[in-house]
């Protein structure tokens, strides 16, 4: 270990910063967050430090450094743009036994200010041991993404109940098991989901003298997005690693499914045209039963669970059964596929509204409000519209939409298999007849499709870019 990490209580402690630039301002911000009392010595201050001085957050001495500035401080930061001055400050601080940090001169430092992940009261410090501050900042950024802000609130909760837990459990082993259950189970999930009252109620029940360990699990209704794993949310990824049962749909991409726990039980409940692995009512019942058996259940759905995903029906059953659940939105297919195809769903010059509808055939037709969908200056997105495409084209034209209206079909959008068929209502059926797309395919109708030629940015590997006269691009 190159350096010993130590956390200091700086509340009310006097700190000296020599220098008034942006680097000094960054150091000052961290020290102020820790509660330090700061004196800044510099002839001039950058805007950020000047505001702090004006509001009384720090004391400013508007002159060059003097050796008499050194005594009486707990920490000193040398942040001038003069290396010799910084070195002189370090020598004087060292002679007085005061820890000193010298900006951009690690050999002159007696302590380093690390990159910090602040989840107060939880604090994570990252140092590269004088070798690469940029690397330390990169690692901090990764940790910021992995550690939800709610962990600070979880630590606060643990602190409030610490003495009660000691009273309730005399054995260290029992206390450890209790905290393992709280910090990784239902209480933690409620805190991270912002359900503070429910978290307090659960922990209070578990501390009751006659409490029995609850067998109730929880359901995580997670939107897996349109296919690209990079579009998953941080919360979705965290819950995917916690669940011990995964109930997933046909539209969940294999790379996303592989991001779940390796030892989790997987149950396929996908639906295809004229073939359902499990009826929706059976899925609803399955989720409730699994949670009641004590499992943490991941209900993984393509796109967003509340947009043509029947997520509302599933949590309706869970709520009626008293089963805890969370809903984690995903990027819906319309948003993800359109973005990857270079088609903005709205644009000031082309479409002032966007409508999402289902193009699913029932009894050979599609029962929609066609006059509303035929209005100008809008974009219409049809989910599950591939089989019903002839009906969609026929009904839109019959209700006054120009046969020259642009239309795009996006097959397996956001993935390396993405293909986009762009044409007009008059010709799209001929295009797909000669080279049929495969589901899942999204249908977008509107003038915004014409922007694809200029805004197309995503180039899937292994898919050739055709000439401008070819409808498949």
C-alpha positions, -999 to +999 in steps of 0.1 A: +000+000+000+016+032-012-004+056+011-024+051+042-060+063+037-072+083+067-105+101+072-102+133+093-129+151+112-125+187+098-156+203+113-146+237+125-109+231+119-088+259+104-074+253+069-051+275+048-053+276+010-027+296-008-038+305-043-070+319-059-075+299-091-099+272-102-078+244-087-078+262-053-116+265-057-120+228-062-099+221-031-119+246-011-152+231-021-142+197-007-129+212+025-161+232+030-182+202+024-163+185+053-171+215+075-136+231+076-130+268+083-110+281+053-087+311+049-076+318+013-045+339+007-043+353-029-041+387-045-070+378-068-097+351-067-115+332-094-152+337-097-161+307-077-138+316-048-149+352-050-185+342-045-175+321-014-157+350+001-186+374-005-211+350+011-187+344+041-180+307+033-143+315+035-120+342+047-100+360+021-066+378+026-060+397-006-022+397-008+007+374-016+017+346+008+037+354+039+055+329+062+035+342+091+004+327+074+015+291+083+010+287+121-024+277+136-038+256+108-048+219+107-041+215+070-025+236+043-030+235+005-004+252-017-022+260-050-004+290-066+009+289-101+045+294-089+063+261-082+089+278-060+063+294-038+045+262-034+077+244-024+085+271+001+050+267+016+056+229+018+089+234+036+074+258+062+044+236+068+066+205+072+088+224+097+057+232+117+044+196+115+013+206+095+001+183+067+004+200+033-010+193-002+009+208-031-010+210-063+006+192-093+037+183-072+030+150-054+066+147-042+062+178-021+029+166-005+026+150+029-011+142+021-032+139-010-068+150-015-084+120-032-112+118-058-144+115-037-177+097-040-199+115-016-229+095-003-229+112+031-224+099+057-208+072+034-176+086+018-155+067-007-120+081-015-100+070-045-063+076-049-038+065-075-009+069-051+008+100-067+008+084-101-023+095-121-050+118-108-069+114-141-071+076-135-084+083-100-111+106-114-121+079-140-125+053-112-145+077-092-169+083-121-174+045-124-181+042-087-206+072-089-225+052-115-226+020-095-235+034-061-269+050-058-273+082-038-297+064-015-268+046+003-263+077+024-299+075+036-294+038+042-264+046+064-284+072+083-311+046+090-285+020+102-270+047+125-304+054+141-312+018+148-277+007+158-283+008+196-317-008+193-302-037+173-275-041+200-303-043+226-324-067+206-295-091+197-269-099+223-248-121+201-226-105+175-235-133+150-272-125+153-265-088+148-244-095+117-272-116+102-298-089+110-277-062+093-270-085+063-307-090+059-315-052+063-287-038+042-292-062+013-329-070+014-363-054+015-354-025+038-325-014+016-346-016-015-373+005+000-347+032+010-332+032-024-366+035-040-375+065-018-400+045+002-387+057+036-419+052+057-422+016+045-385+010+052-390+022+088-420+000+092-402-031+080-372-026+103-394-019+133-413-051+127-381-071+124-369-057+158-401-065+176-394-091+204-418-117+189-408-110+153-403-139+129-381-136+099-404-127+070-407-151+041-421-124+018-400-116-012-404-088-037-409-083-075-388-060-096-407-050-128-378-039-150-379-025-185-350-040-205-351-014-233-351-020-270-321-043-271-288-025-266-275-034-231-259+000-228-293+016-226-302-002-193-306+020-162-282+017-132-311+007-110-321-020-134-286-035-135-284-035-097-317-053-093-308-078-120-279-089-099-300-093-068-329-114-081-328-151-076-357-158-101-359-142-135-392-142-154-385-128-189-402-121-222-394-130-258-382-094-266-355-094-240-322-095-258-298-124-249-269-101-239-293-084-214-305-117-200-269-128-195-264-098-172-286-114-146-272-136-118-257-168-131-273-189-104-308-173-108-336-195-120-349-184-154-385-188-164-395-179-200-430-165-204-427-150-239-456-144-263-455-148-301-482-145-326-506-174-321-483-189-295-481-179-258-457-198-235-480-186-206-512-167-205-511-132-189-533-143-160-509-171-153-479-148-154-496-125-129-502-154-106-467-168-110-451-135-099-472-133-068-466-169-058-428-167-063-426-135-041-448-151-014-424-181-014-396-156-004-380-150-038-366-118-051-382-119-086-370-100-116-398-095-141-378-085-172-397-070-201-386-056-234-389-019-238-408-001-210-432-022-189-459+004-190-460+010-227-477-019-244-460-042-218-490-051-196-470-041-166-500-024-151-519-057-150-491-075-133-486-050-105-524-047-101-523-084-091-493-079-068-509-049-051-541-069-045-520-098-030-499-075-007-467-083-025-440-056-025-428-044-059-408-018-077-412-005-113-380+004-131-388+021-164-369+012-196-363+030-229-394+022-249-389+008-285-402+040-301-377+062-285-347+038-287-353+026-323-361+060-337-330+075-321-307+047-335-323+051-369-317+089-370-354+097-369-365+124-343-400+116-333-408+153-330-393+182-349-404+219-350-407+219-388-423+185-393-442+171-363-455+188-332-469+156-316-462+118-315-487+090-309-479+055-299-504+028-309-505-009-312-508-024-347-518-058-335-543-075-358-576-088-343-600-106-365-581-094-396-583-057-387-570-030-364-595-011-344-580+024-340-591+060-343-579+064-379-592+100-384-570+111-354-540+092-368-544+107-402-540+143-389-511+163-403-479+175-385-476+144-363-456+112-360-474+079-355-455+049-342-471+014-345-459-013-321-464-049-333-475-036-367-455-058-391-482-084-397-509-057-400-488-034-422-512-038-453-541-027-431-522+002-416-512+015-451-547+010-465-565+027-436-542+057-434-545+064-471-583+059-469-585+085-442-566+112-462-529+106-456-509+112-488-496+080-504-463+099-506-461+101-468-427+087-456-427+055-436-399+036-419-397+000-406-370-006-380-360-042-375-343-052-343-335-016-335-305-005-314-288-039-319-260-050-343-288-066-364-307-033-370-320-027-405-342+002-416-366+000-445-376+036-455-401+043-483-436+058-487-470+045-480-475+039-517-444+017-521-436+002-487-455-030-493-435-037-525-403-031-505-411-056-478-425-082-502-391-084-520-371-085-487-394-093-457-383-078-424-383-100-393-399-092-360-395-073-338-401-045-362-413-010-354-433+011-378-429+049-379-451+071-402-445+108-406-425+136-423-398+132-397-387+100-416-372+122-443-346+135-417-330+101-416-309+107-447-292+136-429-293+124-392-285+087-395-255+081-372-257+044-361-239+020-384-244-016-372-214-038-379-218-064-406-247-046-422-237-030-456-247+005-464-267+004-496-268+031-523-291+060-520-316+045-545-320+014-525-349+015-500-331-006-474-304+015-457 
